């Protein structure tokens, strides 16, 4: 009888809290992970001989993705007054091309991509600032 009581108490005080903690860290309402930026993901984007710049990303959870929200900003500030271009893309997209006339040589631009997961939940944006080289 004493063994059963000790085992029951051990279960209540050690196992149940560990299970509850584990379940608490996997909250359904947490933001999904962001997409990974592929290009441009450095300090410069070489535009030599091109009429468009292709932005590329990858997704570690493509089966759980409903789409993406792509944004391009002038400068470093990611606010509406600097927004140059915005597009909602399908879940199968992994890149978007932007015409060269939107870019000026030597200027800084910032692009961001948000992953929209099942149920409409959005990830934090993955973003990168770069300088255009024409």
ABEGO torsion letter per residue (X at the ends): XAAAAAAAAAAAAAAAAAAAAAAAABBAABBBBBBBBAOBABABBBABGBABBBBBBBBABAAABAEBBBBBBBEABBBAAABABBBBBBAABABBBBBAAABBBGBBBBBBBBBBBBGGBBBBBBBBBBBBBX
